[in-house]
Amino acid sequence: MSNGSSLSEFLLLPFADTRELQLLHFSLFLGIYLAALLGNGLIIAAVACDHRLHTPMYFFLLNLSLLDLGSISTTIPKSMVNSLWDTKAISYSGCAAQVLLVVVFFGGEYTLLTLMAYDRYVAICKPLHYGTIMGSRACVKMAAAAWASGFLYSLLHTATTFSIPLCQGNAVDQFFCEIPQILKLSCSDSYLREVGVIVFSACLFSGCFIFIVLSYVQIFTAVLRIPSEQGRHKAFSMCLPHLAVVSLYISTGMFAYLKPPSLSSPAVDLVVAVLYAVVPPTVNPLIYSMRNKELKDALRKVILWIFFSSGKIAFALHN
């Protein structure tokens, strides 16, 4: 019997065995990763630089982009490197760090999405008290709580997972170190400790989900009472991007972890993991900027400033 302390590395599931397909996977993931970096980076720059966007909604959006950058930077680069160098290995400490960071960013993002639902609820259902309830100090405390809860939640998961004896080899059937796949390598009943943590986590996530649903029930009830069509349109425009991101995040995550065992296979699990770990961080910036005029204007200014600065630098170097 071998346990976690005797393992020096894990083997991740490759996307392909042939060299051509490995390079194709590297190219596709590189394009996706650069798109995620660009989209989230532009939103962070736009919110930070444009004083018109210094509001609670955009402050939370900035934090969401930071979490998205963190989550996709934790999973994709190692998979890209493995495909490029034709290897499957990840060190034991690297796997533990990956689990820790993945849960930090995913847990923090779900908490933040719950807080963003509360922000929309206060803005639409209690507009006269919005400035008092969602003051700058309160928003900073909420964002800090989201990050801290993700970190503490991750410490609990990681410590429990890597204290479990492993004797089913070291092959992780996923392109990154994922807790359910590591638990499959367990050789004793001690995995029940992590199952208990997962049940506790499911209760917390269900509580957040119920809070989001109840918030939107009250939001839509209030919106339908708005007499003017323009007012209703503005209120829906504020809520729909967040609702779309929440739906994408929850639907992909639930399908990944609640799908029936009959649908489970390495290939299916690989595709599902891409859906919940890669797709949301990439498309979230597009969803938020699609129907938001203020954000579009700020992004346009940032892009023009980048091109203008690049042109000045190129001109200076040329001369």
N, C-alpha and C positions, 0 to 999 in steps of 0.2 A: 504494500500500500504506500502510495506517495501522497504527500500533502502539499499545500500551497508553498510552504517554506522550502521544499526540495525542488520545486519547479523553477527553472531559470527563464523559461519563455513559454508563450502560447503561440499557436498557429491559427491565423485568421483565415476565413474562407475567401478564396480568390474569386474574382468575377469571371475569369476565363483561364484556360490552360495553354492555349496557343499564344505565341508571341504577338501576332498581329492583333488579336482581340484584347490582349493586355494593354497594348499601346493605344488601342481605340478607347478602352476604359479610362486610361490615363488622360487622354485628350478630352473625353466627355466630362470627366470629373473636374479637369482643369478649367474648362469653359464654365461649368456650373459654379465652381468655387470663385472664379474671378467675377462672375455676374453677381454673386452674393456679396462679395467684398465691395464691389462698385456700388450696388444698390443701397446696402446698409451704410456704407461709408458716406455716401452722398446725403442720406437722411440725417446722419449724425452731424455732418458739417453744416447742413442747412439749418437744423434746429439750433445748433450752437451759435451760428453766426447771425441769424436773422432775429432781431429783437421782437418782431411781431409774433414769432413762434415760441416765445418764452411764456408759455401757458402750461397748466397741468397736463392737458391732453398731449401736447408735443413733448413735454418732459418725460412722460411715461413712454412715448413712442421712441424717444432717444434711448432709453434704457432697454426697450424691447429690441432695438437694432443692435445694441451692445451684446445682449444675450444671444441673439441670432448669430452674430459674428463668432462669439465664443463657441456655440454649439457646433456650427459647421466646421470651424477650424480645429475642433477636437477630433472629428470623425474622418473627414475627407482626406487631409494631407497624408496621413499614415497609409491609407489605402492606395493613394496615388503613388507614393514612394515604393510600396510593395509591388505594384504592377510594373513600375518603371524598372526596378531592379530584379524582377522575377523572383520574389521571395514571399513567404507567408508569415514570417516571424515578427513577434512583438515581445519585448522583454516583460518579465513579470511585473517589475515596477512601472513600466510603461503602460501595461494593461490596467494596473490598479489606478494609475493617474488618469487614464482615459475614462474609466468607470466613474471616478470621483468627479471629473469635470463635466462629463455628459449629464450626470444626475444634477449637478449644481445648476447648469444652464437650463436644462429642461424643467426642473422643478421651479427654478426662479421665474422662468417664462410663464409657466401656468399660474403661479401666484400673481405675477404682474398683470396677466390678462384678466384675472379676477378683480384686481384693483382698478383696472381700466374700465371694467363694467360698472364698478361703483362710481367712478368719475363721471361716466355718461349718465348714470342714474341721477346723481346730484345735479348735474348741469341741466337736465331736462325736467326732472320732477321737483327740484328745489332750487330754481335759478336765483331766487333772492338771497339764499344763504350760501351760494356757491363760493363766493370769495372768502367767506369765513371758514367754511368746512374744508375747502381745498386750497388753503393758503400755502405759500412756498415751503414753510417749515413742515407742515403736515405732509406735503408731497414728498419731501426729502426723506422723512421718517418712513413713509409707506414704501418708497423705492428701496431704502436700506433694509426694511423688513423682508421684502421680496428676495433680495440677494442673500440676506442672512438665513432665511428659512431654507432656501435652496442649498446653501452650504451645510447647514446642520443636518438637513435631511439626507444629503449626500454622504456626509461623514458616517451617519448611522448605517446606510445601505452598504457603503464600501467596507467598513470595518466588519460588518456581519458577513458579507459575501466572502471576503478573503480570509476569514477565520475558519471557514468550512474545509475539512479535509477533502482532497480531490484524488480520485484513483481511476477515473475513466479517461485517461490520456490528457493531452493538452490542446486538442483541436477545438477551437471555438467556431461553431457554425454560423458565423456572421462576419461582415467586413470590418467591424469594430468590436471592442470588448463590451458585450451586452450582458447584463446580470442574468436574465433567464438562460442564456446559452452557457454561462459559466456554471450555473447551478446544475446543469445537466451532467457536469463532470464530477459531481459530488458522489461520494461512495458511502455515506452514512446518513443516519437520521438527523444529523445536525443541520441539514439544509432546512429543517422545519423552523429554525430560528429566523432565517431569511424569509420564509413563507409568512411567518408572523409579522415581520416588518412590512412585507408587501400588502398583507391584509390591512394593516394599520394605514399604509399609504393610500390604499384604495378608498378607505373611509374618508381620509382627508381630501382626496381628489373628488370624491363624490360630493362632499360638502361644498367645495368650490364650484363644482358644476351646478349644483342646486342653487347656489347663491347667484350665479350668472343667469340662469334661467329665470329666477324670480325677479331679478333686476330688469331683465328685458321684458318680462310680462308687464311690469309697472311702467317701463319706458314707453312701450307701444300703446299702452292704455292712455298715457298722458299725451302722446303724440297725436293720437286719433281725436283727441279733444281740442286740438289747436284749430281755431276757426279758419285761418288763412292757409291756402294751398302752399304758398311760398314758405310759410313757417314750418309746415309739415315736411316739405321737401328738404329744408335746411336741417331739420332734426334727424331725418332719415339718413342724410348724407354724413352726418356726424357719427352715426351708429353703425351703418352697414359695413364699412371697412373692418371695424373691430369685430363685428359679428362674423364676417367672412373668415377672418384670421382664426377666431376661436373655433369655428366649425371645422376648418381645415386641420387645426392642431388636434382637436379632440377626436375627430372622425378617423384620422390616420393612426393616432395612438391607440384608440379603442380597437380598431381592426387588427393592429399589430399584436396586442396582448389578450384580446378576447375572442379571436377567431377560433373556430372549432378545430380540434386536433386533426380531423380528417383533411383539413386544408394545409396542414403544416408540413413543410419540406424545406430543405436547404435553399432551393431556388426561390420558392414562394416567400420564405422568411427574408431572403436577401432583398427581393423587390419591395416587400412591405417596409423593411427598415429604411430603404431609400425614400419611400413615400413620407415617413414620419420624421426622419432625421435630416434629410437633404432638401426636400421640396419646400416645406414651410419657411425656413430661413432665406431661401432664394426668392420666393414669390411674395413674401410679406411686404417688402418695399414697394413692389408694383401695385399690390392691393391698396395700400394706404395712399399712394400718390395718384391713383387713377382718377378719382373724382374729388380731389382736394385742391382747390384753386390756390389757396395760400401756400401749401406745400409745393405745388408745381412752380409757382413764381419764385420761391426761395431756392428750389433746386436749379431753376434756370439761371439764377444769379450766380450760384456756386459754380455751375458748369462754365458759364461765360468767364468768371474770374479765373478758373483753372486754365482755360484756353488762352486768355489774355496773358496770364503769368508765364505760361509755357512759351508763348510767342516772344515775350520780352527776354526770357532766358536764352532762347534759341538765337535771337537777334544779337544779344550781347556776346554769346559765344562765337558767333559767326564773325563779329567785328573785333 
